[in-house]
Amino acid sequence: MDLNYEQLEQEILDVLGSNKYWVLATSADNRVTARSMSIVNDGLNIYFQTETLLDKYKQILINPNIAMCYHNVQIEGKAESKGQVASRENEKIRKIYCVHHKKSYERWQGLEEQVFMKVQPVKITMWKYVDSKPCRDYIYVAERRAVREYYHGEQYDN
């Protein structure tokens, strides 16, 4: 069933705003890795700080398709480097990042290898119970479309 995109988007933004630590999964060369990350968001776009010497960065260069999760929300998206954290081009994201992760930023920002990564969500899934019935709400970001599918939907059709 179709849902109101703006309403579901706001639910997702509320989740992004309430927790700044998500699990990030990356993969390359038949190897999948996952780790907790300190994140911030600007709308649905998600940013994190990392080092170019680490596996996650190297995997994203090979395969920019990533997944993130927190609690009942899963995000599939494309990641890309936005360059050095201290660069002038990253001033806006740096300010947002320092509101939530100032100590982390200050600890690592002096290293030339430190970069901001941007995740552009493609598909977002939120698991829910509606009237005690399990379902998943989906946002397809590029199409600005939101839908709900009941889990084992045939059991709940009226």
N, C-alpha and C positions, 0 to 999 in steps of 0.2 A: 504494500500500500504506500502511496506517496505521502510524504510528510512536508511540513513547512521548513524549507531550507534554513531560513534565518533563525528560527527557534532552535533547531538542532545544532546549528553552528554556535549559537550562544551557549548551549549546554557544553559543547566541546571547549569553547573559550573559557568557561568557568572552571573546567577541570584543568586546563593548561595554567590558568591563573592561580589555582589552589595548590598545585604541587609542582615544584621546580626540579624534581629528580625523577627521571624516567629511565627505562631500560632501552638501550639502543642495540639493535642487531644489524650486523653487516656481514657480507659474504664475498668471497672471491676464490677462484681456483678450488672449488668443491670444499671449502672450509668456511664454516659459519661461526661467528663469535658474537658474544653479547656482553654488555657491561652497563652499569648504572652511570648516568650522565647528569651533570648539572645543566639545565636548559633554561632558556627564556623564550618568550614568544612576542611577535609583533603581528597581531591578528593570528591567522592560522600558521604563518611561517614560524618555524622553530629554529633556534640558534643554540650552538654549544661551542665551547672553546676546546681545542685539542692541539696536539703536537704532530707535526708532519712525520715524525719518526715512528709513530705508533701504528699498530696493526689496523685500527679502524680507519685511519686516514688512507693508508695504502690500499685497503680493500675498497674504499669508496672511489679511489682513482680508477680502479679496475671495473668496479660495479657500483654505480651510484644509487642503485635500488636498495633502500633500507627499510627497516621496520622499527617501530617504537611502541612501548606499551607502558601503561600505568593502570593498575586496578582493572577496571572493566573496559578500558579504552585501548584500541589498537590503531596505530597509524602506519600506513604504507606510503612511502614517499620517495623523492629523489633528493639526494644530498649533493652539495657542491661547496667548494672552498670559497670563502669571501676574502681571503688574504689575511695578512698579519693583523693581529688583534689591535696593535697600536696605530695602524694606518688611519689616515684622515678619513678615508672612505667608510671606515667602520665606527665613526664617532657615535652615531645614533644607537647602534646595537651595543656598543661598549657602555653607554650610559644605562641602557636597560639592564645589561648583564651585571653591572656593578651594583645596581639596586638590590639584587638577589644573591649575588655571588662575589662580592667585592674582595674578600680574602683570597679566594681562588684566583681571581683575575690578577690581583697584586702579586701573588706568589709567582705566577708564571709569565706575566706579560712582558718581562724583560728579555725573554728568550726569543730569538729570531724565528724559531720554528713554530711558535704559537700562532694559530690561526683560528678564525671563526668559521664554522661550517653552518650552512643554511640548509634546512630541510623544507622542501615544498611538499606538503601532503597531497597525495593523489586520491586516496581512499581512507576514510576513517570509519571504524566500526565501534559501536558502543553496545555492549551486552546489557540487557535490562529485563525486568519483569514488569509487565503491564497487566493489571488485573490478575495477578498470580500466574500469568502465562509468560514463559521465557521467549524473548525475541532479541533480534539484533537490529539496531538502527544504523544505517549507512549514509555517509556523505560522500558523494562523488564530486570532488572539488571543482574540477575543470568544467563540469556541466552544471554546477550549482544545483545539484539534485540530491534530495534526501528521500530515503525509502525505509520502510520497516518490513522485516521478514520474521514471522513467528518460527521459532525452532520447532521442528516436527509440525509444521504448519497444518498439515492435513488433519491433525488431531483437534485443531482449534477453529476450523472453518465453521461458520454459522450458516 
